[in-house]
C-alpha cells in the first residue's frame, strides 16, 4: 500500500480521517459511490471540501494511486468528483488509479480550489 507522504491525515480540528495508517488485514475496503443528501451536517460537507482541496493540492489533474487514502472519505466523492482513471477498475485495490473530474469538482466544491482549505 502506497503511503502518500505529506498528505494530511485528517481534517484539522475534527475526527474526519483522510488517510489510514496501515492496510486492513481483513481485506481492502471497497470504494462505493455514497449518496450525499442535502441534510448532511456542515462539518461533513466541510470535510468533503477540505479533502478534495487536499487531493487537488497534492495530485492536481494527474491520476493517482488510492494507496492509504481513506475509503470512507473517498466514497463521498467517488463516482462524481473523483473517478476511476483505469479500465477495468478494481474498487477493492490499494493500487487502483483515480483522478479528479475537475469540471464536476469545481461545480460541487468551488471553495476547494481557491486555497481556503489548504491544511
C-alpha angles and dihedrals in degrees: 000000000000114000113213101224114213094020112127114255095215145355104282114256094012142076092244104128122215101177139025125229100222142004117278107255090208093057141286116302109244119241111235130174105251120205113244109212122202092242095063115132118265090239090058092049090047090051090052091051093046092048091050090048090052091048090051093045092048102039109012113189094335125108114257137194117250091229114145096348110130112260093211094055092042091051091062088062101029117116092019118043094007116045139177113276096196139050120247094035121200109206089192098058130096087207094057113127120232135175138190117256092221096193095054093039093054091051095047098039111020091162091060090071101047097072098250094114099051108135 
